[in-house]
Amino acid sequence: MKIQNVNELMSKNYICIDKNTTIAEALKKMVEKGVFTIIVKENDLPKGIVTERDFTTKVLLKHVDISKETIDKIMSSPIISILPTESLENAAKLMVSKGIRKLPVVENSKLVGIITEDDIIKIAPDLISLAGQNVTDWTQEIIKWLTSGSDKSEDPVNLIWDVKLNQNMIVAEHPKVPFILNIMIANRIVKLNVHTGLETALLDPIQRLDISRKLLFLNDRTSLVKFVIRGINEEIVLSSELDLASISKEEFGDALTGLITALYLMIKEFKLEEEFNKQLAQRVILMIQERMQKGATREDLLNFLINKVGMDQDSANKLLDEIVKGKQSQDLSYFQ
């Protein structure tokens, strides 16, 4: 029998928890039951949803005190839901348009099940892919994600990035983010790459072996991001790949956060903190010089340093004076 509607495929693969439950208690229940989707309820009605990704981005990366904070602080709300009588095609379109992978099934305000992207892919793999074709120009969509936000945001995907198109590659940078991001779209895959500048080709075998061992260790500690060695010079590159069939701004942001976390893990593991901070300072100086060449006024440059870089006005003025005089500042206190 061909499955056509949501109620034929939905499952009970979730747990329900009151909104006042602590995150620690919720995590314990998830582990005990081996279920990683939480429906948060209030007065016995579905209020929000929490997935494993929420724990990664909203708890682990932000060092939340899970013994004190309640589960409603990290839930996605209001719930995006679907009726059990809807078609699988409509479920797939709703998931893609909203950038979600798990869709609660609600009837008469009551939760009756859940359907996931993986459920649909198992029996009708083309549905998600076809639904994803609603967004035809992914290059422009990703550029829009990176350029519509606020420089005061704590989430890197919501900063206002400087974006350039280099043939088929999107090149993006922001002074608050410790790398230049290269994005390529090919074969329905979005590839995010960060070149570290660390080349291993000329190192002796013992050094290369030690680096390979450390990279294997780091790869075990990261999920969305992998360390690879590429090119003639065998450069260490951070890489993340996302499927266009199911990509969303949220998932793109998770990958971006993962790249930042992975880079800092590598810097700590290789003990490169001082050199890395010097490179960050030099990047900001180069960004200033590029703006000067394009005719930016001093007011424009001060605005860039204060609002984008996060410097105070006095430090920004002093740094600009040094750059105008042709000095290459090595004083890292400007950027702290």
Secondary structure, 3 states (H helix, E strand, C coil): CCCCEHHHCCECCCEEEECCCEHHHHHHHHHHHCCCEEEEEECCEEEEEEEHHHHHHHHHCCCCCCCCCEHHHCCECCCCCECCCCEHHHHHHHHHHHCCCEEEEEECCEEEEEEEHHHHHHHCHHHHHHHHCCCCCHHHHHHHHHHCCCCCCCCHHHCCCEEEEECCEEEEECCCCCCEEEEEEECCEEEEEEEEEEECCCCCHHHHHHHHHHHHHHHHHCCCCEEEEECCCCEEEEEEEEECCCCCHHHHHHHHHHHHHHHHHHHHHHCCHHHHHHHHHHHHHHHHHHHHHCCCCHHHHHHHHHHHHCCCHHHHHHHHHHHHCCCCCCCHHHHC
